[in-house]
Amino acid sequence: MLIAFSITPLGGDDSVGDLVAEAVRVVRASGLPNRTDAMFTTIEGEWDEVMAVVKRAVDVVAAQAPRVSVVLKADVRPGVTDALTGKIARIEARLVEG
C-alpha cells in the first residue's frame, strides 16, 4: 500500500521547516521505500508498517508543537509491490509514446 501524508505543526513558531524535517527523518529511518515532495511524503509497505511510521512522525512533531495537523491519503492494493516507482514509470512510458 501507499500512504501519502503531510504533517503540519500548529501553534508554534512561524517556521515549521525544522519540525517537518524531523518527521521526514523518521520516515527515512524506517527503511520503507519513500519519496518526499513539496506537498507530501509517500511511503510504501504493509498497513501496520506504514501507519506505525506515520504515528512516529506525528509523535516527533507533537513533542515540540502544541498541535499537529495530519492529511493522509492511502492506496490500498493487497499484493502490489513497487507501486511507488511503478506508477510513475507507467505514466512516463505513456508520455513517451505520445
C-alpha positions in Angstrom: 0.0 0.0 0.0 1.0 3.6 -0.5 0.4 6.3 2.1 0.8 9.9 1.1 0.8 12.2 4.2 1.5 15.7 5.3 2.2 16.8 8.8 1.9 20.4 9.8 2.9 21.7 13.3 0.4 24.3 14.5 0.6 26.9 17.3 4.3 27.2 17.5 6.9 29.3 15.6 6.1 30.6 12.2 8.8 28.4 10.7 7.8 24.8 10.6 10.7 23.5 8.4 12.8 22.1 11.3 9.9 20.1 12.7 8.9 18.8 9.2 12.5 17.8 8.7 12.3 15.7 11.9 9.2 13.9 10.6 10.9 13.2 7.3 13.9 11.8 9.2 11.6 9.3 10.9 10.3 8.2 7.5 13.7 7.8 6.0 15.0 5.9 9.1 12.1 3.4 8.7 13.8 1.7 5.8 10.5 1.6 3.8 10.5 3.0 0.3 9.6 6.7 0.4 9.6 9.9 -1.5 9.2 13.5 -0.3 8.0 16.3 -2.5 6.8 19.9 -1.8 3.4 18.7 -0.5 3.5 15.2 0.8 5.7 12.3 1.9 4.8 9.0 0.4 5.8 5.6 1.9 5.1 2.1 0.7 4.7 -1.0 2.8 2.1 -3.1 4.7 -0.7 -1.4 6.6 0.8 -1.8 10.1 4.3 -0.7 8.9 3.2 2.5 7.2 0.8 3.5 9.9 3.4 3.0 12.6 5.8 5.2 10.7 3.1 7.9 10.3 2.4 7.7 14.1 6.1 8.0 14.9 6.5 11.0 12.6 3.4 12.7 14.2 4.8 11.9 17.7 8.1 13.5 16.9 6.4 16.7 15.8 3.8 16.7 18.6 6.7 16.5 21.2 7.6 20.1 20.1 4.3 21.6 18.8 1.1 22.1 20.8 -1.0 21.0 17.9 -0.4 18.8 14.8 -2.5 18.6 11.6 -2.2 15.4 9.5 -3.5 14.9 6.0 -3.4 11.3 4.8 -4.3 9.6 1.5 -4.0 5.8 1.1 -3.9 3.5 -1.9 -4.7 0.0 -0.5 -3.9 -2.7 -3.1 -3.0 -6.0 -1.5 -0.3 -8.0 -3.3 1.0 -5.0 -5.2 4.7 -4.1 -4.7 6.9 -1.4 -6.1 3.9 0.9 -6.6 5.9 3.9 -5.5 8.1 3.8 -8.6 5.9 1.6 -10.8 3.0 4.1 -11.1 5.4 6.9 -12.2 7.2 4.6 -14.7 3.9 3.7 -16.4 2.9 7.3 -16.8 6.3 8.3 -18.1 6.1 5.5 -20.6 2.7 6.8 -21.8 4.2 10.3 -22.2 7.0 9.0 -24.4 4.5 7.0 -26.5 2.8 10.3 -27.3 
